[in-house]
Amino acid sequence: MKHIRGSRIVYTIKGIPVQLDSGRSGAAVIIHETAPQEGISERLVCCEKLLDRFFALTDPVIVNFSSSFEISFANEGFIRTFSRAPSVGTEGFLPFDMIVHDQENLNDALCQARDTGEYGTDLRIIHPSGDIRLYHWTFHASYEDEVWHYLAIGKDHTEQFFQREQFHQFFESAEMIFGKRTQDLREINRRLYNEISDRRQTEETLRMYEHTIRNVGDLVFWFTDDGLVAYYNTAARNALSIPEKTDKLWISTYLTHPPFGDWNLLFSSLREQGSLVLETCMVRADSTPMPVEIRFTLIPYKGREYCCCVARDVQGRIHALDNLVESENRFRELAETISDVVYVQNLRDGSIEYLNQAYEEIYQKPVKELYDDPESWTSSIHPDDYDRVVAQAGVPVGDRKRMEYRIVLPSGEVRWVRVKIHYVRDKSQTPVREIGVVTDITHEKRIQDEIRQINEKFQLAVHAAPVTIFGQDPDMVYQWVVNPSINLAISDIIGYTDYEIFPPDTARELYAIKKRVLESGEGFSGECSIQFGGKPYPTQLYIRPFRNERDEITGLIGAAIDVHNIIHQKRRETLNEQRYRRLFDAMHEGYVVFSPVHASDGTVCDFSITDLNRFAVHRIKWQKKDLIGRNLSDFRPDIDHRWRDALLQVAHSGDEVGFEGFSELFGGYYSFKAFPVGEDLIGVVIRDITDQIRRSEHLQAHRDLARDLAATTDMHHALDLILRTALEVPGIDSGGALYPP
């Protein structure tokens, strides 16, 4: 409280601290006029209150009491505030609960202090004068001698409480007075804010439009009906090289050919249609053409009509179209040169957009037929495959599809084809186009059938032959076996090792062989004797390491052949060969076996002697070791060229060929007969026919002499014929009788 005294008037100024709702602190100041005497009284009262408040703030009340609320200690502040007698001490105090107005809150506070050790709360206290004031108490609880003791420290908060209440009442009154006006102001502010926000957004949008028009890649012009340019953007200036400073700019400078031949006609058309799009060429400042696509739009602005011209450079589009045409032509050239059928079908209307000429080669039907009727290809499907193929072809599943089926050509021939289909989808993932490739796989199917037949024959051969095929893991445990032998079943082998199947000696031998194969990675081929059931089984063993795709050895694969019967068969074959060899050498005809000699291009160029018997060796008069392996050409010119011709004919046709001739190599006449023997071998039988030829010559000479003697009557002539015949034909008997006529 501050006092200002004059000669006649005293002003009393009272300040009240306040706490605003926004969290900021403030003060409410009240100034009023008082008489001098009243001012002095007011000042004394104010000084007393300030002194009480000072003591309350600087000297809090402290009191100690037990659970029976009897006060055992109190400080000077408590004594000065709550003592009923001027005596010093605690005899003049009531129990603590008697001065507390809120008994229930006091009990709750003491209970909380006992639980937590310390607890603070606000309690209303009854002063000796009868006033009720608000104190903030902090209680400390301790338990001694089975009795709870409490230390209470309190501060007077009555003035702060009243100030807050007065402040709240003041503001409630102010809100009641100014509430309606405040609402009106808030509504006005809200409307102004919304209007300003809309205007700012509109201005920002306009700035964005202006920025877009200025910096967009398209060329923008505004011009009047007489062709005067009112506006152009940055892209137009850069693309057409327009000078930055120019008084007047005419659209005809850069668009030399106006639509419809006149700008007035263009404006008339725009008034009817609103806009117009066309492709033309604009001219740059350096007179170079620039292909563009232009949209003309009529825009009324401030009482005048303007044409907004938006031009887009289509040079890139033209290049793209040229590249597309070139790419399509290249695709067509490629599609027309391959042997597979390539087609493109529009799934919206079912029409064929493209089909190459390979369709006529594979289906043997004209291309035009499928263009006219896109479903005509189904008539070529084999009846056994028709239902499956038609059902599968009509359902697009995924982006790709693959089918294999047979077709019947108009000639009745059956072919296999493989169809690979790719579906092109639009933005909604609906199939709109089907691209297919049809491949003739007839030859592939034939090869597959041949492989299947070979596998079947191989399986049959494996089961019919004395061959056992098996596989083992790195621990040498049998994993599988085919065609087990020596009285063992499959269940006796799979899951077991050699030590669990065979006797120890045989198992050790097999283990050592297989261990070397696993460690070295090299295969084993050899013969060993396997003991089983007390019997020896001579076996030809083939062991190879089994490798995975990373070339790691993951086991063994092998084959075992029981050669017991084979040994006996070889012995029998050896005996038979010896018998045939003796018979071969005992023949009184020459027998020679030739094998063809092939040139680098695969043709037969000569023949080599593979074998010959003793009679042939005797007639040729060479050593047999010198004859084996020699070619037929080594014996020229002693050998007639007809030998080579005959052997070539037999090699090509497989038919028998024979002739007769004379050779110094054989020392007389011979007959030649060649025929195929075995695989890629030719046998030749050479027979000595010298005596036969001589007897034929003698017989013919006798016939000729008899005919001449019968035709002559001259004795001297007859003797001359006899002597001449005897000299020309050696060894002929020249005796005879001459009968005179």
C-alpha positions in Angstrom: 0.0 0.0 0.0 1.5 3.4 -0.9 0.1 6.7 0.4 0.5 10.1 -1.3 -0.5 13.0 1.0 -1.3 16.5 -0.1 -2.4 19.5 1.8 -6.1 18.7 1.4 -6.5 15.3 -0.4 -5.2 11.8 0.4 -5.2 9.1 -2.3 -5.2 5.4 -1.4 -3.7 3.1 -4.0 -4.3 -0.6 -3.7 -2.6 -3.2 -6.0 -3.9 -6.8 -6.3 -1.6 -9.4 -8.0 -3.5 -11.5 -10.6 -2.8 -14.6 -12.7 -4.2 -14.5 -16.2 -5.8 -17.4 -18.0 -3.0 -17.4 -20.6 -0.4 -18.2 -17.9 1.0 -14.6 -17.7 1.1 -12.6 -14.3 -0.4 -9.2 -13.9 -1.8 -6.7 -11.3 -5.1 -4.9 -10.8 -4.7 -1.4 -9.4 -7.5 0.4 -7.5 -7.1 4.2 -6.6 -9.7 6.0 -4.4 -9.9 9.3 -2.5 -10.1 9.5 1.3 -10.2 12.2 4.0 -6.9 12.8 5.7 -8.1 11.3 9.1 -9.6 8.3 7.4 -6.4 8.0 5.4 -4.4 7.8 8.5 -6.6 5.1 10.0 -6.6 3.2 6.7 -2.8 3.4 6.7 -2.5 2.0 10.2 -4.8 -0.9 9.4 -2.9 -1.5 6.2 0.4 -1.6 8.1 -1.0 -4.1 10.6 -2.1 -6.3 7.7 1.2 -6.0 6.0 3.0 -6.9 9.2 0.8 -10.0 9.7 1.4 -11.0 6.1 5.1 -10.5 6.5 5.2 -12.7 9.6 3.1 -15.3 7.9 5.5 -15.4 5.0 8.8 -15.2 6.8 7.8 -17.0 10.1 5.6 -20.0 9.3 3.7 -21.7 12.1 5.3 -25.0 13.3 3.6 -27.4 15.7 4.3 -30.9 17.0 1.5 -33.1 18.2 0.8 -36.8 18.9 -2.0 -39.0 17.6 -4.2 -37.6 20.5 -3.7 -34.1 18.9 -2.1 -32.8 22.1 0.5 -30.1 21.2 3.9 -30.8 22.6 5.8 -28.0 20.8 4.9 -24.8 18.9 7.2 -22.1 17.5 6.8 -18.4 18.0 4.6 -18.0 15.0 2.1 -20.5 16.2 2.2 -19.1 19.7 1.7 -15.5 18.5 -1.2 -16.6 16.1 -3.2 -19.2 18.1 -2.3 -18.5 21.9 -5.3 -17.6 24.1 -3.2 -16.3 27.0 -0.1 -14.1 27.0 1.8 -16.9 28.8 4.6 -18.5 26.9 4.4 -22.3 26.4 1.8 -24.8 25.3 -0.6 -24.8 28.3 -2.8 -22.2 26.7 -3.4 -24.2 23.5 -6.3 -26.3 22.5 -5.7 -29.7 21.0 -4.7 -29.3 17.4 -7.9 -30.9 16.0 -9.9 -28.3 17.8 -8.5 -25.4 15.8 -8.9 -27.3 12.4 -12.2 -26.6 10.7 -11.9 -29.5 8.2 -11.7 -32.5 10.5 -12.3 -35.1 7.7 -9.5 -33.6 5.5 -7.2 -33.5 8.6 -7.7 -37.2 9.2 -7.1 -38.0 5.5 -3.9 -35.9 5.5 -2.5 -37.7 8.6 -3.3 -41.1 7.1 -1.4 -40.1 3.9 1.5 -38.8 6.0 1.7 -42.1 7.8 1.8 -44.0 4.5 4.2 -41.8 2.7 6.1 -40.1 5.5 5.2 -36.6 4.2 2.1 -35.1 2.8 0.9 -31.6 2.0 -2.7 -30.2 1.8 -4.8 -27.0 2.4 -6.8 -26.8 5.6 -9.1 -24.2 7.0 -8.0 -23.0 10.6 -10.1 -21.3 13.2 -8.3 -18.3 14.7 -8.8 -17.3 18.3 -10.7 -14.3 17.1 -13.2 -16.6 15.4 -12.0 -16.0 11.9 -11.5 -18.9 9.5 -8.3 -18.7 7.5 -6.8 -21.0 4.8 -3.4 -22.5 5.6 -1.2 -24.8 3.5 0.1 -27.5 5.9 2.9 -30.0 5.4 2.7 -33.0 7.7 5.7 -35.2 8.7 4.8 -38.5 10.5 7.1 -40.6 12.7 6.4 -43.6 14.9 8.1 -43.7 18.3 7.3 -45.7 21.4 4.2 -47.2 19.7 2.8 -43.7 19.3 2.5 -41.6 16.1 4.0 -38.1 16.2 3.3 -35.4 13.7 5.3 -32.3 12.8 3.1 -29.8 11.0 4.4 -26.7 9.1 1.8 -24.2 7.9 1.6 -21.0 5.9 -1.3 -18.6 5.7 -2.7 -18.6 2.1 -5.9 -16.7 2.9 -4.9 -13.5 1.1 -3.9 -15.4 -2.1 -7.1 -17.3 -2.0 -9.2 -14.1 -1.7 -7.2 -12.4 -4.4 -7.9 -15.3 -6.8 -11.6 -15.3 -5.9 -11.8 -11.5 -6.5 -9.9 -11.8 -9.7 -12.3 -14.6 -11.0 -15.3 -12.6 -10.0 -13.8 -9.5 -11.8 -13.3 -11.5 -15.0 -16.7 -13.1 -14.8 -18.2 -9.7 -14.6 -16.1 -8.4 -17.4 -17.1 -11.4 -19.6 -20.7 -10.8 -18.8 -20.3 -7.1 -19.9 -18.1 -7.7 -22.9 -19.1 -11.3 -23.9 -21.6 -10.4 -26.6 -19.3 -7.8 -28.1 -16.4 -10.3 -28.1 -18.5 -12.9 -29.9 -19.3 -10.3 -32.6 -15.7 -9.3 -32.9 -14.7 -12.9 -33.2 -17.2 -13.6 -35.9 -16.0 -10.5 -37.8 -12.4 -11.6 -37.4 -13.3 -15.1 -38.6 -14.9 -13.8 -41.7 -12.0 -11.4 -42.4 -9.6 -14.3 -41.9 -11.4 -16.5 -44.3 -11.7 -13.8 -46.9 -8.0 -13.0 -46.6 -7.1 -16.7 -46.9 -9.2 -17.2 -50.0 -7.7 -14.1 -51.6 -4.2 -15.2 -50.8 -5.0 -18.7 -52.2 -6.4 -17.1 -55.3 -3.3 -14.9 -55.7 -1.0 -17.9 -55.2 -3.0 -19.9 -57.7 -2.7 -17.0 -60.2 1.0 -16.8 -59.6 1.3 -20.5 -60.2 -0.6 -20.3 -63.4 1.5 -17.4 -64.6 4.7 -19.3 -63.6 3.4 -22.4 -65.4 2.5 -20.5 -68.6 5.9 -18.7 -68.6 8.0 -21.8 -68.0 5.9 -24.6 -69.6 7.5 -26.4 -72.6 4.6 -25.5 -74.9 4.6 -22.3 -76.9 1.7 -19.9 -75.8 0.5 -16.9 -77.8 -2.4 -14.5 -77.4 -3.2 -12.5 -80.5 -6.1 -10.4 -81.8 -8.2 -10.9 -84.9 -5.8 -8.8 -87.0 -2.8 -11.0 -85.9 -1.2 -8.7 -83.4 0.5 -10.7 -80.6 -0.6 -9.5 -77.2 1.3 -12.0 -75.1 3.8 -14.9 -75.6 5.6 -17.0 -73.0 9.3 -17.8 -72.4 9.1 -21.1 -74.2 7.9 -19.3 -77.4 10.6 -16.7 -77.2 13.3 -19.4 -76.8 12.0 -21.8 -79.4 11.4 -19.2 -82.1 14.2 -16.9 -81.2 11.9 -13.9 -80.7 13.8 -10.6 -79.9 13.4 -9.5 -76.3 12.6 -5.9 -77.3 10.1 -5.3 -80.1 7.4 -2.8 -80.6 4.9 -5.0 -82.4 4.9 -8.7 -83.0 2.6 -10.3 -85.6 1.6 -14.0 -85.5 2.0 -14.2 -89.2 5.8 -13.8 -88.8 6.0 -17.2 -87.2 2.8 -18.9 -88.5 3.0 -18.0 -92.2 0.0 -20.1 -93.3 -3.1 -19.2 -91.2 -5.8 -21.8 -90.8 -8.5 -21.4 -93.5 -6.2 -19.0 -95.3 -7.3 -16.0 -93.2 -7.2 -15.0 -89.5 -10.8 -13.6 -89.7 -12.0 -16.9 -91.0 -10.2 -18.6 -88.1 -11.9 -16.4 -85.5 -15.3 -17.0 -87.2 -14.7 -20.8 -86.9 -13.6 -20.5 -83.3 -16.8 -18.5 -82.5 -18.8 -21.6 -83.7 -16.6 -24.4 -82.4 -14.8 -22.9 -79.4 -11.4 -24.5 -80.2 -9.5 -26.0 -83.1 -6.5 -28.4 -83.2 -4.3 -28.9 -86.2 -0.7 -29.8 -87.1 1.4 -27.4 -89.1 4.9 -25.8 -89.2 6.0 -22.6 -87.5 9.0 -20.7 -88.8 11.9 -19.7 -86.5 13.7 -16.4 -86.8 16.4 -18.2 -88.8 13.7 -19.4 -91.3 14.0 -23.0 -90.2 10.7 -24.9 -89.9 9.5 -26.3 -86.6 6.6 -28.9 -86.8 4.0 -28.3 -84.1 0.6 -29.3 -83.0 -1.5 -26.2 -82.3 -4.7 -25.7 -80.3 -6.5 -22.5 -81.0 -9.0 -21.3 -78.4 -11.2 -18.2 -78.5 -11.1 -16.2 -75.1 -13.1 -13.0 -74.5 -11.1 -10.7 -72.2 -12.0 -7.1 -71.1 -14.5 -6.6 -73.9 -12.3 -8.0 -76.7 -11.8 -11.4 -78.3 -8.4 -13.0 -78.2 -7.1 -16.2 -79.7 -5.1 -18.3 -77.3 -2.7 -20.4 -79.3 -0.9 -23.3 -77.6 1.7 -24.9 -79.8 3.6 -28.1 -78.9 6.8 -29.2 -80.7 6.1 -32.6 -82.3 9.5 -33.1 -83.8 10.2 -35.8 -81.2 6.9 -37.4 -81.9 7.6 -37.5 -85.6 11.0 -39.1 -84.9 9.3 -41.6 -82.6 6.7 -42.5 -85.2 9.5 -42.9 -87.8 11.3 -45.2 -85.4 8.1 -47.0 -84.7 7.5 -47.6 -88.4 11.1 -48.7 -88.9 10.8 -51.0 -85.8 7.6 -52.4 -87.1 9.1 -53.0 -90.6 12.1 -54.7 -88.9 9.7 -56.8 -86.9 7.8 -57.8 -90.0 11.0 -58.7 -91.8 12.2 -60.8 -88.9 8.8 -62.4 -88.5 8.6 -63.3 -92.2 12.0 -65.0 -92.1 11.6 -67.3 -89.2 10.0 -70.7 -89.5 7.6 -70.2 -86.6 4.1 -68.8 -86.9 3.8 -65.3 -85.3 0.4 -63.7 -84.8 -1.1 -60.8 -83.0 -4.8 -60.9 -82.1 -7.0 -58.1 -80.8 -9.1 -59.6 -77.9 -11.7 -56.8 -77.9 -13.1 -57.7 -81.4 -11.2 -61.0 -82.0 -9.6 -59.7 -85.2 -6.1 -60.8 -86.4 -3.8 -57.8 -86.5 -0.8 -59.6 -87.9 0.1 -63.1 -89.2 3.3 -64.1 -91.0 3.7 -66.4 -93.9 4.9 -69.4 -91.8 1.2 -70.1 -91.2 0.9 -71.4 -94.7 4.0 -73.6 -94.2 2.9 -75.2 -91.0 -0.9 -75.3 -91.3 -0.8 -75.5 -95.2 -3.7 -73.0 -95.3 -3.7 -69.5 -96.9 -3.1 -66.5 -94.5 -6.2 -64.7 -95.9 -8.4 -67.5 -94.5 -7.4 -66.7 -90.9 -7.7 -63.0 -91.5 -11.2 -63.5 -92.7 -12.2 -66.0 -90.0 -10.0 -65.8 -86.9 -11.5 -69.0 -85.5 -10.7 -71.1 -88.6 -7.5 -72.4 -87.0 -9.6 -74.6 -84.7 -10.6 -76.7 -87.7 -7.0 -78.0 -87.9 -6.9 -79.4 -84.4 -6.8 -83.1 -84.0 -10.2 -84.5 -82.9 -8.6 -86.1 -79.8 -7.1 -82.7 -78.7 -10.0 -80.4 -79.8 -12.0 -80.1 -76.5 -8.9 -79.6 -74.4 -7.3 -77.0 -76.7 -10.4 -75.0 -77.2 -11.2 -74.9 -73.5 -7.7 -73.9 -72.6 -7.3 -71.3 -75.4 -10.3 -69.3 -74.3 -9.2 -68.6 -70.7 -6.4 -66.0 -70.2 -4.6 -67.2 -67.0 -1.7 -65.0 -66.0 0.4 -63.2 -68.6 1.7 -66.3 -70.4 0.3 -69.6 -71.6 1.8 -72.6 -73.2 0.0 -75.4 -75.1 1.0 -78.5 -77.1 -1.4 -80.3 -79.4 -1.7 -82.1 -82.8 -3.0 -80.6 -86.0 -4.3 -82.4 -89.1 -3.1 -80.9 -92.4 -5.4 -80.9 -95.5 -3.2 -83.7 -96.9 -4.0 -85.9 -93.9 -0.6 -85.6 -92.3 -0.5 -85.2 -88.5 1.9 -82.6 -86.9 2.7 -81.6 -83.4 2.8 -77.8 -82.6 3.7 -75.9 -79.5 2.0 -72.5 -78.8 3.4 -69.9 -76.6 1.0 -67.0 -75.8 1.7 -63.6 -74.1 -1.2 -61.4 -73.0 -0.9 -57.6 -73.2 -3.1 -55.8 -70.5 -4.4 -52.3 -70.2 -4.3 -50.1 -67.1 -7.3 -52.0 -65.6 -5.3 -55.3 -66.0 -7.8 -56.5 -68.7 -6.2 -58.6 -71.5 -6.5 -56.5 -74.7 -4.1 -58.2 -77.1 -2.8 -61.8 -77.6 0.7 -62.3 -79.1 1.4 -66.0 -80.0 4.3 -68.0 -81.5 3.5 -71.5 -83.0 6.4 -73.9 -83.4 6.3 -77.2 -85.3 7.7 -79.7 -82.8 6.9 -82.9 -84.9 10.6 -83.8 -85.2 11.1 -83.1 -81.5 8.2 -85.4 -80.6 9.6 -88.1 -82.8 13.0 -87.8 -81.1 11.2 -87.9 -77.7 9.4 -91.1 -78.8 12.7 -92.6 -80.0 14.4 -91.7 -76.6 11.4 -93.2 -74.8 11.7 -96.4 -76.8 15.5 -96.4 -76.3 14.9 -96.0 -72.5 12.4 -98.8 -72.6 14.8 -101.0 -74.5 17.6 -100.0 -72.1 15.4 -100.9 -69.1 14.5 -104.2 -70.8 18.1 -104.8 -71.6 19.2 -104.0 -68.1 16.7 -106.4 -66.6 17.5 -109.1 -69.2 21.2 -108.7 -68.9 23.4 -110.0 -66.0 24.2 -106.4 -65.0 23.5 -104.9 -61.5 23.5 -101.1 -61.3 23.7 -99.4 -57.9 24.3 -96.2 -56.1 26.0 -95.5 -52.7 26.3 -92.4 -50.4 29.7 -91.1 -49.1 29.4 -93.6 -46.2 29.1 -96.4 -48.8 25.5 -97.2 -47.8 23.5 -98.6 -50.7 20.8 -96.1 -51.7 19.3 -97.8 -54.7 19.9 -100.9 -56.8 18.6 -102.2 -60.2 18.5 -105.9 -61.2 20.3 -107.4 -58.2 22.1 -110.7 -58.8 23.9 -113.6 -56.9 20.6 -114.5 -55.1 20.2 -111.1 -53.4 17.0 -109.2 -53.2 16.7 -105.4 -53.2 15.7 -105.4 -49.6 18.9 -107.3 -48.7 21.0 -104.5 -50.2 19.4 -101.0 -49.8 20.4 -99.4 -46.4 23.4 -101.7 -45.9 27.1 -101.6 -46.5 29.4 -104.1 -48.1 30.5 -105.3 -44.6 26.9 -106.1 -43.7 26.3 -108.0 -47.0 29.5 -109.8 -48.0 32.1 -111.9 -46.2 35.0 -109.8 -44.6 37.6 -110.5 -47.4 35.2 -109.5 -50.2 34.0 -106.5 -48.2 37.5 -105.2 -47.5 38.4 -105.5 -51.2 35.3 -103.7 -52.3 35.7 -101.0 -49.6 39.3 -100.3 -50.6 38.3 -99.9 -54.3 35.4 -97.6 -53.5 37.5 -95.6 -51.0 40.1 -94.9 -53.7 37.4 -93.7 -56.1 36.0 -91.3 -53.5 39.4 -89.9 -52.5 40.9 -89.6 -56.0 37.8 -88.8 -58.0 38.9 -91.2 -60.7 36.8 -94.2 -61.8 37.7 -97.9 -61.5 37.2 -100.7 -64.0 38.4 -104.2 -63.4 37.6 -107.8 -62.6 37.3 -109.1 -59.1 36.0 -112.3 -57.4 33.0 -111.8 -55.1 32.4 -114.6 -52.5 28.8 -115.1 -51.5 27.1 -118.2 -50.1 30.3 -120.1 -50.3 30.6 -119.7 -54.1 32.9 -117.4 -56.1 31.4 -115.1 -58.6 33.8 -113.6 -61.2 32.5 -110.0 -61.6 33.5 -107.2 -63.9 33.2 -104.0 -61.7 32.8 -100.4 -62.9 32.8 -97.7 -60.2 32.5 -93.9 -60.9 32.2 -91.0 -58.5 28.8 -89.3 -58.5 29.0 -85.4 -58.5 26.3 -82.8 -57.9 25.8 -79.6 -59.9 28.7 -77.9 -58.0 31.0 -80.7 -59.1 31.2 -82.1 -55.5 31.5 -85.8 -55.0 28.3 -86.9 -53.1 28.5 -90.7 -53.6 29.3 -93.5 -55.9 27.5 -95.1 -58.9 28.5 -98.4 -60.3 27.7 -101.5 -62.3 28.6 -105.1 -61.6 28.5 -107.8 -64.4 28.6 -111.5 -63.5 31.1 -112.7 -66.0 30.9 -116.4 -65.1 28.7 -117.2 -68.0 30.6 -114.8 -70.2 33.9 -116.6 -69.5 32.3 -119.9 -70.6 30.8 -118.2 -73.6 34.3 -116.8 -74.5 35.8 -120.2 -74.2 33.1 -121.7 -76.5 33.6 -118.8 -79.0 37.4 -119.4 -78.9 36.9 -123.1 -79.7 34.4 -122.3 -82.4 36.8 -119.7 -83.9 39.6 -122.3 -83.9 37.3 -124.8 -85.7 36.2 -122.1 -88.2 39.8 -121.0 -88.7 40.9 -124.6 -89.6 37.9 -125.0 -92.0 38.7 -121.5 -93.4 42.3 -122.4 -94.1 41.4 -125.9 -95.4 39.2 -124.4 -98.3 40.6 -124.9 -101.8 39.4 -121.5 -102.7 40.9 -118.1 -101.9 38.9 -116.1 -99.3 39.8 -112.5 -98.5 38.0 -110.1 -96.2 38.2 -106.3 -97.0 37.2 -103.3 -94.9 36.4 -99.9 -96.6 38.9 -97.1 -96.2 37.1 -93.6 -95.9 38.5 -90.3 -97.1 38.3 -87.0 -95.1 34.9 -86.2 -96.7 33.4 -89.6 -95.6 33.5 -91.3 -99.0 35.0 -94.8 -99.6 38.4 -94.3 -101.4 40.1 -97.7 -100.9 39.8 -101.1 -99.3 42.1 -102.7 -96.7 42.8 -106.5 -96.3 41.4 -107.6 -92.9 41.9 -111.3 -93.2 42.5 -114.1 -95.8 42.9 -117.9 -95.7 45.8 -120.1 -96.5 44.9 -120.8 -100.1 44.8 -117.1 -100.9 48.2 -116.6 -99.3 49.5 -119.5 -101.4 48.3 -118.1 -104.7 49.5 -114.6 -104.0 52.8 -116.0 -102.8 53.3 -113.3 -100.0 53.6 -113.7 -96.3 50.3 -113.3 -94.5 51.7 -110.8 -92.0 52.7 -108.6 -95.0 49.2 -108.8 -96.5 47.1 -108.0 -93.4 46.4 -104.2 -93.4 47.5 -103.5 -96.9 45.3 -101.6 -99.2 44.0 -102.8 -102.6 45.7 -100.0 -104.4 49.1 -101.4 -103.2 48.7 -104.3 -105.7 48.2 -102.3 -108.9 48.7 -102.9 -111.7 48.7 -106.6 -110.9 45.1 -106.4 -109.7 42.4 -105.7 -112.3 40.5 -102.4 -111.8 37.3 -104.4 -111.7 38.2 -105.5 -108.2 37.8 -101.9 -106.9 34.7 -101.3 -108.9 33.1 -104.5 -107.6 34.0 -103.7 -104.0 32.6 -100.2 -104.3 29.3 -101.5 -105.8 29.0 -104.0 -102.9 29.8 -101.2 -100.3 27.1 -99.0 -101.8 24.3 -101.4 -102.7 25.0 -104.5 -100.5 24.5 -106.8 -103.5 26.7 -109.6 -104.7 29.0 -108.9 -107.6 31.1 -111.3 -109.6 33.3 -111.6 -112.7 36.0 -113.7 -114.3 39.5 -112.6 -115.4 43.2 -113.3 -115.7 45.9 -112.1 -113.4 49.7 -112.6 -113.3 49.4 -112.2 -109.5 47.5 -115.5 -109.2 49.3 -117.1 -112.2 46.2 -117.9 -114.3 42.5 -117.4 -114.7 40.2 -116.9 -111.7 36.6 -116.1 -110.8 35.8 -113.2 -108.5 32.7 -113.0 -106.2 32.2 -110.2 -103.6 29.4 -110.0 -101.0 28.8 -108.2 -97.7 29.8 -110.0 -94.5 29.1 -108.7 -91.0 29.0 -105.0 -90.4 31.0 -102.8 -92.8 33.0 -105.8 -94.1 33.2 -107.3 -97.6 34.1 -110.9 -98.3 35.7 -112.0 -101.6 35.9 -115.6 -102.9 38.7 -116.2 -105.5 38.5 -119.5 -107.4 41.2 -120.8 -109.8 39.5 -121.6 -113.1 42.7 -122.0 -115.3 42.1 -125.7 -116.0 38.4 -125.1 -116.7 39.3 -122.3 -119.1 41.9 -124.6 -120.8 39.5 -127.4 -121.2 37.0 -125.1 -122.7 39.6 -123.8 -125.1 40.6 -127.4 -126.2 37.0 -128.3 -126.7 36.4 -125.3 -128.8 39.6 -126.0 -130.8 38.5 -129.6 -131.5 35.1 -128.3 -132.6 36.7 -125.8 -135.0 39.2 -128.4 -136.4 36.4 -131.0 -136.9 34.3 -128.4 -138.8 37.3 -127.4 -141.0 38.3 -131.0 -141.7 34.8 -131.8 -142.7 34.8 -128.9 -145.1 38.0 -129.8 -147.0 39.0 -132.8 -149.3 42.6 -131.8 -149.7 44.9 -134.1 -147.7 47.6 -131.5 -147.5 45.2 -128.8 -146.3 43.8 -131.1 -143.7 47.3 -131.9 -142.3 48.1 -128.2 -142.3 44.9 -127.5 -140.2 45.9 -130.3 -137.7 49.4 -129.0 -137.3 48.3 -125.4 -137.0 45.8 -126.2 -134.3 48.3 -128.3 -132.4 50.7 -125.3 -132.4 48.1 -122.7 -131.5 46.5 -124.7 -128.7 49.1 -126.2 -126.4 48.3 -129.6 -125.0 45.6 -130.5 -127.5 45.5 -134.0 -128.9 46.0 -133.5 -132.6 45.3 -137.0 -133.7 42.3 -137.6 -135.9 41.0 -139.5 -139.0 40.6 -138.1 -142.4 37.9 -139.7 -144.5 38.3 -139.3 -148.2 35.3 -138.2 -150.0 
